[in-house]
């Protein structure tokens, strides 16, 4: 079964509960969680003047095709209470697709692997906890090595 890695974050409301709810709803929507990282508190990225985030990563199996995942994720985010906001602004929940097996997809609707993984400590740190040896299919480096290269 295909394996996908997702990043989950929240900086509004009950941040930890929002992340836990996202994990639960992913499972209810055909995305079986195999592993999840611990939750870490991180500084905001992009727009600095906002509350700190709680971030985590999950490894999941799914029969869903990569093209189906954005719609499922948007539905879950809306159910938890996410409203459209400014890019990189505060949010109740944010779920990003990091990897889907070793596929490389770049369309206007979907980019896998996520194009900013290697720049984001808040993604790499939790991901390295559950998949340190996962090799980025474009950069050809392990998550552990990408984390070592990044400056916080």
C-alpha positions, -999 to 999 in steps of 0.1 A, spaced: 0 0 0 13 35 -8 30 54 21 25 91 25 41 115 50 21 145 62 30 176 83 4 188 107 4 222 125 -18 246 145 -13 279 161 -48 290 170 -72 276 197 -64 243 214 -33 236 193 -25 201 205 -62 190 203 -64 204 168 -35 183 157 -49 152 175 -83 158 158 -65 160 124 -49 126 130 -82 111 140 -100 125 109 -73 114 86 -78 78 98 -116 82 93 -110 93 57 -89 63 45 -55 75 56 -42 49 81 -17 64 105 13 41 110 35 64 130 33 99 144 60 121 159 58 139 192 44 174 190 69 203 192 63 240 197 79 261 170 83 297 159 61 309 131 76 307 96 70 333 69 50 357 89 67 361 123 41 382 141 17 354 151 14 328 179 38 298 181 28 266 164 25 230 175 38 208 148 40 171 142 45 146 113 27 114 105 35 84 83 4 68 68 -7 42 44 -35 49 20 -53 35 -11 -61 71 -20 -44 84 -51 -21 115 -46 -46 136 -66 -74 127 -41 -55 138 -10 -57 176 -13 -95 174 -14 -96 151 16 -72 174 35 -92 206 27 -124 189 40 -106 178 72 -92 213 77 -126 229 72 -142 204 97 -116 214 123 -124 251 117 -98 264 93 -108 295 74 -91 309 43 -65 333 55 -33 351 43 -5 328 32 16 316 61 -7 333 85 -23 320 117 -44 289 113 -64 264 134 -50 235 114 -26 230 85 -20 197 69 6 194 41 15 164 20 53 160 22 58 127 3 38 101 -14 60 70 -18 89 83 -39 66 100 -65 76 134 -80 45 153 -90 44 189 -102 11 202 -114 -7 235 -107 -29 216 -82 -3 194 -65 34 194 -58 50 163 -42 74 162 -26 64 195 -8 87 221 -23 98 237 10 106 206 32 143 213 32 138 249 44 115 242 73 128 231 107 92 227 119 87 200 92 121 183 93 124 179 131 92 159 136 97 140 103 133 130 113 118 115 145 97 90 125 116 87 92 152 98 96 164 75 67 137 85 43 154 98 12 140 130 -5 134 118 -41 145 151 -56 173 162 -33 186 126 -28 194 133 9 179 117 40 156 136 62 182 133 90 208 150 68 185 177 56 177 185 93 215 187 100 219 212 71 192 236 81 197 265 103 168 271 128 
